[in-house]
Amino acid sequence: MANSARRLPRLLRSTASEAPVYGRTPIGRSWTLESASGRQFSVGRVQKKAANKGGVSRAWNKDGCHIDRTRPTGSGHGWGARSTAKRSNAAPLIGVVAVVSAVTYVANAVKAGSKQAQDETDDGAVQVHSDSDDDENDEGSQGKIRLAEVTKHDRNSDTKWIIRGTSVYDITDFVDQHPGGEVILRACGGSIDPYWKIFNIHEKPEVYDILKEFHIGEIDDQDLGEDGQINWKVLGDAAEDFAVDDPFKYDPERDPNLIVRTAKPCNAETPGNLLDSFITPVRLFFVRNHLWVPRTHEAPQSITIELSDGEEKTYTVDDLKKKFKQYTITATLQCAGNRRSHMSKATHGPTSGLQWDVGAISTAEFTGVRLRDVLRDSGCGVEDDVPSPHQCDDEDADKHVHFSSPSDTYAASIPLQTALNPQADVLIAWDMNGEPLDRDHGGPLRALVPGTTAARSVKWLGHISINSEESTSQWQRRDYKCFGPNVKQKDASPEVWEKAQAIQETPVQSAITNIIKDDDGKKLTTRGFAFAGGGRSIIRVDVSADGGKTWKQAELQKDKAKGSRRWAWTLWSADWPTDELKKGQEHEFVVKAVDEAYNTQPEHFESIWNFRGCLANAWHSVRYQVQ
């Protein structure tokens, strides 16, 4: 058969002047490419680590689109066919491919697969040839395919197929390049439609154009119902395994007391009046998920540590328990968007994201091993006095630790300085309040990074790596960041996002959770919590019954928090004799907290407003009618 060829972008020039947005190991190079239709775009910052493993290095353009570049073997520029689109501003999910200027041209190369030979034509454009017969007819002329045959090509098969509508696609060569990571494997052997219905970012012509590159045939008429749709019943008892109508149907049951902000995926907060116990019961611990919860057999059962030189070492849960000293830490986890609904009421207007009240925060005891000890055992030779990323001028130096959750495609990173600090108590945890971690809260293993936003304590932890740059994931680069009050969402260009600092430690926070009148009506008691990130203790809580005109200090409750530093909240209470309050009138009770560094909360949200609604920590007030 004749070789099929697809034209890839022409390399116009190589420079070192164009600053890329993404990429983990800059080596001072960037490229300007011209597509087959003459459109130009630039890429830059090769990922050194990828070049060390497998001969492929990765570059990112200014829009976040990355292109893999194989190491040249002889003449030519060596632009390979392992190319994908950017991780978009929405969560990277099944099949998600963002619309950027170069996406169609770059993605067309993916189907060339692993058996490639690259030539350079007379005009300098790279051609990709395949010796596979599968390329000959990619418009469906290959014939009909039985449904039972498709199910054989599931996530465990060497070849991975999916169905969209009644069309079948072989995405084997695309899985590693999928912007959403391994989550696409969930659809293999079955239909991708249920997942795309949940996340409608896929419903775009550009995505369909890329998918059709992998088209291999249509479902046989024998496996279709009278309505022309797939009849999964032909699979018999196996139908339930492949006929996924709801990816969330295996999610765990939740306590009915939780306040559900979104059901699918489940995001639910603890009611304020139930945040009255120093240790939050697991059933009432707030839930923050970006996708469905992995079933037990789907979650990683071990953890792999990958060093910056590519060396890897894997530990099972039993390995961790037997080999390393165990620690129990009392830690408060708080979503960066806690109290976002309060910020949305500021004069600057609504914020984007889940509109939490005060309950996206909870406290538990976590047991596990120090990440520091595991990194040392795996061969990490970085000194304990590694500088912070902002203080290190060496671009190639190890500065960050990446956490990733293969089952959830979630990834985030923290400074290596934090991970190696024995006083930072960063854990690989498996127990929560004395019981094995349940599925909703990251079992069997999760990261615990106390004192930082909960977004860095990655659940269903399966992989940890050391790198010179922070994670390039959606949740590190395009979320969980703050901006000035003048910056609106429409103004947030990729450059603006990249310039903003990813949230790590959280500022001081407090809230009123209960106002209780005693039985004889002589006393009113306000109760709540106060918390500061970075291991800083709460030293004072100020409360007011008249909107902040006059103040008094609350009583701080004693507790037995565990850890090298103060990682847990402080519960407080303040009594108000009713004869000091004006009966029949509405009182505005207000709280603000002060931590050990004398950081305190701002009075209003206007000065800290940001369109993402993160770190909403202005004074908290509750109006109450005194009877």
Summary of the structure (lengths in Angstrom):
residues: 627
radius of gyration: 26.9
end to end distance: 88.7
largest distance: 94.8
contacts: 2106
relative contact order: 0.10
helix: 19%
strand: 30%
